[in-house]
């Protein structure tokens, strides 16, 4: 057991078994609450625990909380019976987290009494997070680590949470596809509500998020991090030939295995790897596909028989110049040809021909056709329409935030991070790792009526949030 005392009358623990009930009684507990659903993987049926609890003369309540999130009914049920419970109480779930959060919310939901039985009569801050990817899950976890006075809702329509960097490894024959995905329900932190619907728009003046079906979700604080969308349609003929005719992309779960199939089957011929204009997810991924493929051909002794072409819409190999010398060593090792300012605009899969818009030093653009036996395509990428066409977007369609505070420039209770924000960093999970704690710290401060601790001098449009003397604006 790893019992955590929340208050003198209430403690929580992870999953217990019947053999531990005797020790629980010896510790002085009078009531045991099971918050873990029987159907949850790894759970011990509550009836087994209940039988031993009753045998020991203790009270038992089965009040399951689904892993998808604590509901208003869960909170109300505990608040309703709390005063009548024989105390102290031990509640358990998988880790103890759901049991702790539902108690905190139940106490906040109860009015303050003359005996001081409840902590507060104010409702927890309603935080709505749009997006259940790395940014959304990280932000929810960061908030919960810092406060129990939040009621968090994640809105995301997907059944699956994907580790997208792993798809590059699938295309390189290193990972199995199934190792890169989990169910969304398994990734939502305990105590967080999940609305499995698509967002259709925002009404920031009403503090509402609109979802499919016309429903409006109210919030006190909003975090926008739905990622971005892959614009396959921007390349003429691409969608019709993806997954066949030697046309592949590690940017899709179902296509990454085809990349490895093409690589292992290729003994000679022409291989093209493309990169569109920025911004894109993980700017290094198009090159990684080339390097992993080339390494396989080198180890198989066929590299000399394969002509490799890296066609980049940009003018340099990589945006961080310090990395370029090391990358060039691999370009030279694999004898790859670099074609800069070459933007893929069309593919004819049956004819195995790719058309590029190539811009010369004078700024003149011409179309150049290249044949291929295999082509790995990185598609152009853009923000979701429900973001880019919303009041939250800047002129380029990205959520308009201050680059240091990640607070919206016009709406003080809106935040954004990850791929959807207009921050200048690369759109990677590595960026999210640093951004999520910034959003959590700033959001909680603003919700409490204080200035955000991380902000920049340029963030003047949100009233009452001037930077404090001596603050650091770096993150």
C-alpha positions as CSV (number, residue, x, y, z in Angstrom):
1,X,0.0,0.0,0.0
2,X,1.0,3.6,-0.6
3,X,-1.6,5.6,1.3
4,X,-1.7,9.4,0.8
5,X,-3.4,11.5,3.4
6,X,-5.4,14.2,1.7
7,X,-7.1,15.5,5.0
8,X,-7.2,14.0,8.5
9,X,-10.6,12.4,7.4
10,X,-9.8,11.3,3.9
11,X,-6.9,9.3,2.3
12,X,-6.4,7.7,-1.0
13,X,-4.5,4.7,-2.4
14,X,-4.0,2.8,-5.6
15,X,-5.6,-0.6,-6.2
16,X,-5.9,-2.7,-3.0
17,X,-6.7,-6.4,-2.6
18,X,-8.6,-8.3,0.0
19,X,-5.5,-9.3,1.9
20,X,-4.8,-5.7,2.8
21,X,-8.1,-4.9,4.4
22,X,-6.9,-6.1,7.8
23,X,-4.0,-3.7,7.7
24,X,-6.3,-0.9,6.5
25,X,-8.6,-1.5,9.5
26,X,-5.5,-1.6,11.8
27,X,-4.6,1.9,10.5
28,X,-7.8,3.2,11.9
29,X,-10.0,3.6,8.7
30,X,-13.7,3.1,9.2
31,X,-14.9,3.4,5.5
32,X,-13.5,2.2,2.2
33,X,-14.6,3.7,-1.1
34,X,-13.9,1.9,-4.4
35,X,-13.5,4.5,-7.3
36,X,-12.1,1.9,-9.7
37,X,-14.6,0.4,-12.2
38,X,-14.7,-3.4,-12.3
39,X,-14.3,-3.5,-16.0
40,X,-11.0,-1.5,-16.0
41,X,-8.0,-3.6,-17.0
42,X,-6.1,-4.7,-13.9
43,X,-9.0,-4.0,-11.5
44,X,-9.9,-6.3,-8.6
45,X,-13.7,-6.9,-8.6
46,X,-15.2,-4.7,-5.9
47,X,-17.3,-7.5,-4.6
48,X,-14.2,-9.4,-3.5
49,X,-13.0,-6.4,-1.6
50,X,-16.4,-5.6,-0.2
51,X,-16.8,-9.1,1.2
52,X,-13.6,-8.8,3.2
53,X,-14.4,-5.2,4.3
54,X,-17.8,-6.3,5.6
55,X,-16.1,-9.2,7.4
56,X,-13.8,-6.7,9.1
57,X,-16.8,-4.6,10.2
58,X,-16.0,-1.6,8.0
59,X,-18.3,0.3,5.7
60,X,-17.9,0.0,1.9
61,X,-19.1,2.1,-1.0
62,X,-18.7,1.3,-4.7
63,X,-18.6,4.6,-6.6
64,X,-16.7,3.9,-9.9
65,X,-15.2,6.7,-11.9
66,X,-14.4,5.9,-15.5
67,X,-10.9,6.6,-16.8
68,X,-12.3,9.0,-19.4
69,X,-12.9,11.5,-16.6
70,X,-14.7,12.6,-13.5
71,X,-18.3,13.6,-14.1
72,X,-20.6,16.0,-12.3
73,X,-22.5,13.0,-11.1
74,X,-19.4,11.5,-9.6
75,X,-18.8,14.7,-7.6
76,X,-22.4,15.1,-6.6
77,X,-22.6,11.4,-5.4
78,X,-19.6,11.9,-3.1
79,X,-20.8,15.3,-1.8
80,X,-24.2,13.8,-1.0
81,X,-22.9,11.0,1.2
82,X,-19.8,12.7,2.7
83,X,-21.3,14.1,5.9
84,X,-22.9,10.7,6.7
85,X,-19.7,8.6,6.3
86,X,-18.0,7.1,9.2
87,X,-14.5,8.6,9.2
88,X,-11.6,8.4,8.5
89,X,-12.2,7.2,4.9
90,X,-9.8,5.5,2.5
91,X,-10.7,5.7,-1.2
92,X,-8.9,3.9,-4.0
93,X,-8.7,3.7,-7.8
94,X,-5.8,2.6,-10.1
95,X,-3.3,5.2,-8.8
96,X,-5.4,7.2,-6.2
97,X,-5.5,10.2,-8.4
98,X,-9.2,10.0,-9.4
99,X,-10.1,9.4,-5.7
100,X,-8.2,12.5,-4.7
101,X,-9.6,14.8,-7.4
102,X,-13.2,13.7,-6.9
103,X,-12.9,14.5,-3.2
104,X,-11.4,17.9,-3.8
105,X,-14.2,18.8,-6.3
106,X,-16.9,17.4,-4.0
107,X,-15.6,19.6,-1.2
108,X,-15.6,22.6,-3.4
109,X,-19.1,21.9,-4.5
110,X,-20.4,21.9,-0.9
111,X,-21.3,25.2,0.7
112,X,-19.2,26.4,3.6
113,X,-20.8,25.4,7.0
114,X,-20.4,27.0,10.4
115,X,-18.4,23.9,11.4
116,X,-16.0,24.5,8.6
117,X,-16.6,21.1,7.2
118,X,-15.9,22.3,3.6
119,X,-12.9,24.2,2.3
120,X,-14.7,26.6,-0.1
121,X,-18.0,27.3,-1.8
122,X,-16.6,28.3,-5.1
123,X,-16.5,26.1,-8.2
124,X,-13.2,24.9,-9.6
125,X,-11.8,26.7,-12.6
126,X,-13.3,25.2,-15.8
127,X,-10.4,24.6,-18.1
128,X,-11.3,23.3,-21.6
129,X,-8.5,21.9,-23.7
130,X,-9.0,21.5,-27.5
131,X,-6.9,18.6,-28.7
132,X,-5.9,15.3,-27.1
133,X,-2.5,15.0,-28.6
134,X,0.9,15.5,-26.9
135,X,0.2,19.2,-26.2
136,X,-3.3,18.6,-24.8
137,X,-2.4,15.6,-22.6
138,X,0.8,17.3,-21.4
139,X,-1.0,20.5,-20.4
140,X,-3.8,18.6,-18.6
141,X,-1.2,16.6,-16.6
142,X,0.8,19.8,-15.9
143,X,-2.3,21.5,-14.5
144,X,-3.2,18.6,-12.4
145,X,0.2,18.4,-10.9
146,X,-0.1,22.0,-9.8
147,X,-3.7,22.3,-8.7
148,X,-6.7,20.4,-7.6
149,X,-8.9,23.4,-8.0
150,X,-9.5,22.8,-11.7
151,X,-12.1,20.9,-13.6
152,X,-10.5,19.9,-16.9
153,X,-12.2,18.9,-20.1
154,X,-10.4,17.7,-23.2
155,X,-12.3,17.9,-26.5
156,X,-11.0,15.5,-29.2
157,X,-12.9,13.3,-31.7
158,X,-10.2,10.7,-32.1
159,X,-10.4,7.1,-30.7
160,X,-6.6,6.8,-31.1
161,X,-3.6,8.7,-29.6
162,X,-0.6,8.3,-31.9
163,X,3.1,8.7,-31.2
164,X,3.7,10.2,-34.6
165,X,7.5,10.3,-34.4
166,X,7.4,6.6,-34.3
167,X,6.0,6.4,-37.8
168,X,9.5,7.4,-39.1
169,X,10.9,4.4,-37.3
170,X,8.1,2.2,-38.8
171,X,9.2,3.4,-42.2
172,X,12.8,2.6,-41.3
173,X,11.9,-1.0,-40.2
174,X,12.7,-0.3,-36.5
175,X,9.2,0.0,-34.9
176,X,6.1,-2.1,-35.4
177,X,3.1,0.0,-36.4
178,X,1.0,-1.2,-33.5
179,X,3.6,0.1,-31.0
180,X,3.0,3.7,-32.1
181,X,-0.7,3.9,-31.1
182,X,-2.8,3.7,-27.9
183,X,-6.5,4.2,-27.3
184,X,-7.3,7.8,-26.5
185,X,-9.2,6.7,-23.4
186,X,-6.0,5.1,-22.0
187,X,-4.1,8.4,-22.4
188,X,-6.6,10.8,-20.8
189,X,-5.3,11.6,-17.3
190,X,-7.6,10.3,-14.5
191,X,-9.9,13.0,-13.3
192,X,-10.1,14.7,-16.7
193,X,-13.4,14.7,-18.7
194,X,-13.2,13.7,-22.3
195,X,-15.7,15.0,-24.9
196,X,-15.3,12.8,-28.0
197,X,-16.5,15.4,-30.5
198,X,-15.1,17.6,-33.2
199,X,-14.7,21.3,-32.6
200,X,-16.4,23.5,-35.1
201,X,-15.6,27.0,-33.8
202,X,-15.0,29.4,-31.0
203,X,-17.0,32.2,-29.4
204,X,-14.3,33.9,-27.3
205,X,-16.6,36.8,-26.2
206,X,-19.0,34.2,-24.7
207,X,-16.2,31.9,-23.4
208,X,-17.6,29.0,-25.4
209,X,-16.2,26.3,-27.7
210,X,-18.6,25.0,-30.4
211,X,-18.7,21.3,-31.2
212,X,-20.4,19.2,-33.8
213,X,-24.2,19.0,-33.2
214,X,-24.3,22.7,-32.3
215,X,-23.4,22.2,-28.6
216,X,-21.6,25.0,-26.9
217,X,-19.0,24.1,-24.2
218,X,-18.5,26.8,-21.6
219,X,-15.0,27.6,-20.1
220,X,-13.2,29.9,-17.7
221,X,-9.8,29.2,-19.3
222,X,-9.3,27.8,-22.8
223,X,-6.2,26.0,-24.2
224,X,-6.1,25.5,-27.9
225,X,-3.8,22.8,-29.2
226,X,-5.4,20.6,-31.8
227,X,-2.3,20.1,-33.8
228,X,-2.3,20.9,-37.6
229,X,-3.7,19.1,-40.6
230,X,-1.9,17.5,-43.6
231,X,-2.7,19.2,-46.9
232,X,-2.4,16.2,-49.2
233,X,-4.8,17.9,-51.7
234,X,-2.2,20.7,-52.3
235,X,-0.2,18.3,-54.5
236,X,-2.0,17.5,-57.7
237,X,-2.6,13.7,-58.1
238,X,-1.0,12.7,-54.8
239,X,-4.1,11.4,-53.0
240,X,-5.0,9.1,-55.9
241,X,-1.6,7.4,-55.9
242,X,-0.7,7.3,-52.2
243,X,0.1,3.8,-51.0
244,X,0.8,2.4,-54.5
245,X,3.0,3.0,-57.6
246,X,6.0,3.6,-55.3
247,X,4.4,6.7,-53.6
248,X,4.5,6.7,-49.8
249,X,4.8,8.9,-46.7
250,X,5.7,8.3,-43.1
251,X,3.3,11.1,-42.2
252,X,0.5,8.6,-42.2
253,X,0.1,5.5,-39.9
254,X,-1.2,3.3,-42.7
255,X,1.5,4.3,-45.2
256,X,4.7,4.0,-43.1
257,X,4.8,0.2,-43.5
258,X,4.6,0.7,-47.2
259,X,7.7,2.9,-47.0
260,X,9.7,0.0,-45.5
261,X,8.2,-2.4,-48.1
262,X,9.5,-0.1,-50.8
263,X,12.9,0.3,-49.2
264,X,13.5,-3.4,-48.7
265,X,12.3,-4.2,-52.2
266,X,14.5,-1.7,-53.9
267,X,17.8,-2.9,-55.4
268,X,18.4,-0.2,-57.9
269,X,16.7,2.9,-59.4
270,X,15.7,6.4,-58.4
271,X,14.5,7.3,-54.9
272,X,13.2,10.8,-54.2
273,X,12.5,12.3,-50.8
274,X,10.6,15.6,-50.5
275,X,10.1,18.4,-48.0
276,X,7.6,21.2,-48.5
277,X,7.7,24.8,-47.3
278,X,7.6,25.4,-43.5
279,X,5.9,25.0,-41.1
280,X,5.7,21.3,-40.9
281,X,5.7,18.7,-38.0
282,X,9.2,17.7,-37.1
283,X,11.3,19.5,-39.7
284,X,13.8,16.6,-39.6
285,X,11.4,13.8,-40.4
286,X,11.7,14.1,-44.2
287,X,15.5,13.8,-43.9
288,X,15.2,10.9,-41.4
289,X,13.3,8.9,-44.0
290,X,16.1,9.4,-46.4
291,X,18.9,8.6,-44.0
292,X,17.2,5.4,-42.6
293,X,16.4,4.2,-46.1
294,X,19.9,4.9,-47.3
295,X,21.5,3.1,-44.4
296,X,19.5,0.0,-45.2
297,X,20.7,0.2,-48.8
298,X,24.2,0.7,-47.7
299,X,24.1,-2.4,-45.4
300,X,22.5,-4.4,-48.2
301,X,25.3,-3.5,-50.6
302,X,23.0,-1.8,-53.1
303,X,23.5,1.9,-52.3
304,X,25.7,2.4,-55.4
305,X,22.9,1.2,-57.6
306,X,20.4,3.7,-56.2
307,X,20.2,7.4,-57.2
308,X,18.9,9.4,-54.2
309,X,17.5,12.9,-54.5
310,X,16.4,15.1,-51.6
311,X,14.1,17.9,-52.9
312,X,13.5,20.7,-50.4
313,X,11.2,23.6,-51.0
314,X,13.5,25.6,-48.7
315,X,16.9,27.0,-49.5
316,X,18.9,25.2,-46.8
317,X,19.3,21.7,-45.6
318,X,18.2,22.5,-42.1
319,X,17.0,25.7,-40.4
320,X,19.4,25.4,-37.5
321,X,22.8,26.1,-39.2
322,X,24.8,24.5,-36.4
323,X,23.4,21.1,-37.4
324,X,24.1,21.4,-41.1
325,X,27.8,20.3,-41.0
326,X,26.9,17.0,-39.2
327,X,24.0,16.4,-41.5
328,X,26.1,17.0,-44.6
329,X,28.4,14.2,-43.5
330,X,25.5,11.8,-43.9
331,X,24.4,13.4,-47.2
332,X,27.9,12.7,-48.5
333,X,28.1,9.3,-47.0
334,X,25.0,8.2,-48.8
335,X,25.9,10.2,-52.0
336,X,22.5,12.0,-51.9
337,X,21.8,14.8,-54.3
338,X,20.4,18.0,-52.8
339,X,17.8,20.0,-54.7
340,X,16.9,23.2,-52.9
341,X,14.0,25.6,-53.7
342,X,12.3,22.6,-55.3
343,X,8.7,22.3,-54.3
344,X,6.7,19.2,-55.2
345,X,3.4,20.3,-56.9
346,X,2.2,17.2,-58.8
347,X,2.6,13.4,-59.1
348,X,1.6,11.0,-61.8
349,X,1.8,7.7,-60.1
350,X,1.2,5.5,-63.1
351,X,3.9,7.3,-65.1
352,X,6.1,7.5,-62.0
353,X,6.7,11.2,-62.6
354,X,6.9,14.0,-60.0
355,X,6.7,17.7,-61.0
356,X,8.5,20.3,-59.0
357,X,8.3,24.1,-59.0
358,X,12.0,25.1,-59.0
359,X,13.0,28.7,-58.2
360,X,16.4,29.9,-59.3
361,X,18.6,32.6,-57.8
362,X,16.8,35.4,-59.7
363,X,13.5,34.3,-58.2
364,X,12.2,32.8,-61.5
365,X,10.2,29.6,-61.2
366,X,10.0,26.8,-63.7
367,X,8.5,23.3,-63.7
368,X,10.9,20.4,-63.6
369,X,9.7,16.8,-64.0
370,X,11.6,13.9,-62.4
371,X,11.0,10.2,-62.8
372,X,11.2,7.9,-59.8
373,X,10.9,4.3,-58.7
374,X,10.1,5.3,-55.1
375,X,9.1,8.7,-53.7
376,X,8.6,9.6,-50.1
377,X,6.4,12.6,-49.8
378,X,6.1,15.0,-46.9
379,X,2.8,16.9,-47.5
380,X,2.3,20.6,-47.0
381,X,0.7,21.4,-43.7
382,X,-1.7,24.0,-42.3
383,X,-3.9,24.8,-39.4
384,X,-7.4,23.3,-39.0
385,X,-10.1,25.4,-40.6
386,X,-12.0,25.8,-37.3
387,X,-8.8,27.5,-36.0
388,X,-7.6,29.4,-39.1
389,X,-11.1,30.8,-39.8
390,X,-11.8,31.7,-36.2
391,X,-11.4,35.0,-34.2
392,X,-8.3,33.4,-32.5
393,X,-6.2,33.3,-35.7
394,X,-3.5,35.7,-36.9
395,X,-3.2,36.7,-40.5
396,X,-1.6,33.4,-41.4
397,X,-4.2,31.2,-39.7
398,X,-2.3,30.3,-36.6
399,X,-3.5,31.0,-33.0
400,X,-2.2,34.5,-32.2
401,X,-0.2,34.2,-28.9
402,X,2.5,36.1,-27.2
403,X,5.6,34.0,-27.9
404,X,6.8,34.0,-24.3
405,X,3.6,33.7,-22.3
406,X,1.7,31.6,-24.8
407,X,-1.3,33.8,-23.9
408,X,-3.6,35.0,-26.6
409,X,-2.9,38.6,-27.6
410,X,-6.5,39.6,-27.5
411,X,-8.2,37.2,-25.1
412,X,-6.6,37.0,-21.7
413,X,-8.1,33.6,-20.8
414,X,-7.1,31.8,-23.9
415,X,-3.8,30.0,-24.4
416,X,-2.2,27.9,-27.2
417,X,0.8,25.7,-27.6
418,X,2.1,23.0,-29.9
419,X,1.5,22.9,-33.7
420,X,-1.5,25.3,-33.8
421,X,0.2,28.3,-32.2
422,X,2.1,31.0,-34.1
423,X,5.3,30.5,-32.1
424,X,8.6,30.6,-34.0
425,X,9.9,27.3,-32.8
426,X,9.8,24.0,-34.7
427,X,6.5,22.1,-34.4
428,X,7.7,19.2,-32.4
429,X,6.9,17.3,-29.2
430,X,10.2,18.6,-27.9
431,X,8.7,22.1,-28.0
432,X,5.5,20.9,-26.3
433,X,7.6,19.5,-23.4
434,X,8.7,23.0,-22.5
435,X,5.6,24.8,-23.5
436,X,3.1,22.8,-21.4
437,X,4.5,23.8,-18.0
438,X,4.5,27.5,-19.1
439,X,0.9,27.3,-20.0
440,X,0.0,25.6,-16.8
441,X,1.8,28.1,-14.6
442,X,0.5,31.1,-16.4
443,X,-3.1,29.8,-16.7
444,X,-3.3,29.1,-13.0
445,X,-1.9,32.5,-12.1
446,X,-4.4,34.3,-14.3
447,X,-7.3,32.2,-13.0
448,X,-6.3,33.3,-9.5
449,X,-6.2,37.0,-10.6
450,X,-2.5,37.3,-10.8
451,X,-0.2,38.3,-13.7
452,X,1.3,35.3,-15.6
453,X,4.8,34.6,-14.3
454,X,6.1,34.0,-17.8
455,X,5.4,36.8,-20.2
456,X,7.1,39.3,-22.6
457,X,7.2,43.1,-22.6
458,X,5.4,43.0,-26.0
459,X,2.3,41.5,-24.5
460,X,0.4,44.7,-23.9
461,X,-2.9,44.1,-25.5
462,X,-4.3,42.0,-22.6
463,X,-5.1,44.5,-19.8
464,X,-3.6,44.3,-16.4
465,X,-0.8,41.8,-17.4
466,X,2.2,44.0,-17.5
467,X,5.6,42.3,-17.0
468,X,7.1,42.6,-13.5
469,X,10.5,44.0,-13.0
470,X,13.3,41.4,-13.0
471,X,11.2,38.7,-14.7
472,X,12.7,36.3,-17.1
473,X,11.0,36.1,-20.5
474,X,12.9,33.1,-21.8
475,X,11.4,29.7,-21.9
